[in-house]
């Protein structure tokens, strides 16, 4: 964005006036022999008897150059595009952080119900085991209770994993937003 702003400024500067100064001094008539073998001018050494100098001051100003205006307008449009892109990325980062935070909240709030489900499955298994040992239950009931308990333990483990994953994604979304 900053680069585009500087480019717009530089293109706009092309329409400003340009002032140039040039000057020369010649000490040729100071007593040095001419290179064409001509007559040696009367001189007293290093200071010329006939000073030779000139100066030039040039002011140039592009009064009408439509390409400069067009380039400046195009650069301003590119600035607006960059601003829009920055706003879009900012919104995407905020949305990603919010989404990751919601994921953490959901995973954290799901854990107590998963833990209650596990407690109920363990109690059911204990009751089925006691009924089986007393001869009142079948091995099928015991196997079903064990499957429910194993399934509940797996769900709790997955819930803990999802919470850790959601926290990690939340931390990453915040860190990505800081860059």
C-alpha positions in Angstrom: 0.0 0.0 0.0 2.8 2.4 1.0 4.6 1.6 -2.2 1.6 2.4 -4.3 1.1 5.7 -2.5 4.7 6.6 -3.2 4.3 5.6 -6.9 1.2 7.9 -7.2 3.1 10.7 -5.6 6.1 10.2 -8.0 3.8 10.1 -11.0 2.1 13.3 -9.9 5.5 15.0 -9.5 6.2 14.5 -13.2 3.7 17.4 -13.8 5.7 19.8 -11.7 8.1 22.4 -13.2 11.8 21.4 -13.6 14.5 24.0 -13.1 18.0 23.4 -14.4 21.2 25.5 -14.0 24.3 25.2 -16.1 27.5 27.3 -16.0 31.0 27.1 -17.6 34.2 29.1 -17.1 37.1 29.0 -19.5 40.6 30.4 -18.6 42.0 29.8 -22.1 43.2 33.3 -22.6 45.4 33.2 -19.6 48.6 32.5 -21.4 48.4 28.9 -22.3 49.5 28.2 -25.9 46.7 27.4 -28.3 46.5 24.0 -29.7 46.2 25.1 -33.4 49.6 26.8 -33.3 48.2 30.3 -33.5 49.5 33.4 -31.9 49.9 33.3 -28.2 47.5 35.8 -26.6 49.0 38.3 -24.2 48.3 37.0 -20.7 49.9 37.2 -17.4 49.8 33.6 -16.4 46.9 31.8 -14.8 44.4 34.6 -14.7 42.8 35.4 -18.1 42.9 38.8 -19.6 39.7 37.9 -21.5 37.4 36.1 -19.2 35.2 33.6 -20.9 32.1 32.3 -19.0 28.5 31.5 -19.6 25.5 30.6 -17.5 22.2 29.0 -18.4 18.9 28.7 -16.5 16.2 26.5 -18.0 12.7 26.2 -16.7 10.7 23.4 -18.3 7.1 22.7 -17.4 4.8 20.2 -19.0 1.7 22.3 -19.4 -0.4 19.7 -21.1 0.5 16.0 -20.9 -2.5 13.7 -20.7 -0.4 10.6 -20.1 0.8 12.0 -16.7 -2.8 12.6 -15.6 -3.9 9.1 -16.8 -1.0 7.4 -15.0 -1.8 9.3 -11.8 -5.4 8.3 -12.0 -4.5 4.7 -12.7 -2.2 4.7 -9.7 -4.9 6.1 -7.5 -7.3 3.4 -8.6 -4.6 0.8 -7.8 -4.3 2.4 -4.3 -8.0 1.9 -3.8 -7.7 -1.7 -4.9 -4.9 -2.2 -2.4 -7.0 -0.6 0.3 -9.9 -3.0 -0.5 -7.6 -6.0 -0.5 -6.2 -5.0 2.9 -9.7 -4.6 4.3 -10.7 -7.9 2.9 -7.7 -9.7 4.4 -8.4 -7.9 7.7 -12.0 -9.2 7.7 -10.9 -12.7 6.8 -8.5 -12.7 9.7 -11.1 -11.5 12.1 -13.6 -14.1 10.8 -11.0 -16.8 11.2 -10.2 -15.8 14.8 -13.9 -15.6 15.7 -14.6 -19.0 14.1 -11.7 -20.6 15.9 -12.9 -19.0 19.2 -16.4 -20.5 18.6 -14.8 -23.9 17.9 -13.0 -23.7 21.3 -16.2 -22.7 23.1 -18.2 -25.5 21.5 -15.6 -28.1 22.2 -15.2 -27.0 25.8 -18.9 -27.0 26.4 -19.3 -30.5 24.8 -16.9 -32.1 27.2 -19.1 -32.2 30.4 -22.0 -33.9 28.5 -19.5 -36.4 27.0 -18.1 -37.1 30.5 -21.7 -37.6 31.8 -22.3 -40.0 28.9 -19.2 -41.9 29.9 -20.2 -42.0 33.6 -23.6 -43.4 32.6 -22.0 -46.0 30.2 -19.7 -47.1 33.0 -22.6 -47.4 35.5 -24.6 -49.4 32.8 -21.6 -51.7 32.3 -21.2 -52.2 36.1 -24.9 -53.1 36.4 -24.7 -55.5 33.4 -21.6 -57.1 34.8 -23.2 -57.5 38.2 -26.4 -59.0 36.6 -24.2 -61.4 34.5 -22.2 -62.5 37.5 -25.5 -63.1 39.4 -26.8 -65.1 36.6 -29.6 -62.7 35.8 -28.1 -61.2 32.6 -26.8 -62.6 29.3 -23.5 -62.3 27.7 -25.2 -60.2 24.9 -26.3 -57.6 27.5 -22.8 -57.5 28.9 -21.2 -57.1 25.4 -23.7 -54.3 24.5 -22.9 -52.5 27.8 -19.1 -52.9 27.1 -19.6 -51.6 23.5 -21.5 -48.5 24.9 -18.8 -47.9 27.5 -16.0 -48.2 24.8 -17.9 -45.9 22.5 -18.3 -43.3 25.3 -14.6 -43.5 26.2 -13.8 -42.9 22.5 -16.1 -39.9 22.3 -14.5 -38.4 25.4 -11.1 -38.9 23.9 -12.2 -37.3 20.7 -13.8 -34.5 22.6 -10.5 -33.8 24.4 -8.7 -34.0 21.1 -11.2 -31.6 19.4 -10.7 -29.1 22.3 -6.9 -29.3 22.0 -7.2 -28.9 18.2 -9.6 -26.0 18.5 -7.3 -24.2 21.0 -4.4 -24.8 18.6 -6.4 -23.4 15.7 -7.4 -20.4 17.8 -3.8 -19.7 18.7 -2.7 -20.0 15.1 -5.5 -17.7 13.9 -4.4 -15.1 16.4 -0.8 -15.5 15.5 -1.6 -15.3 11.8 -3.6 -12.1 12.4 -0.6 -10.4 14.1 1.6 -10.7 10.9 
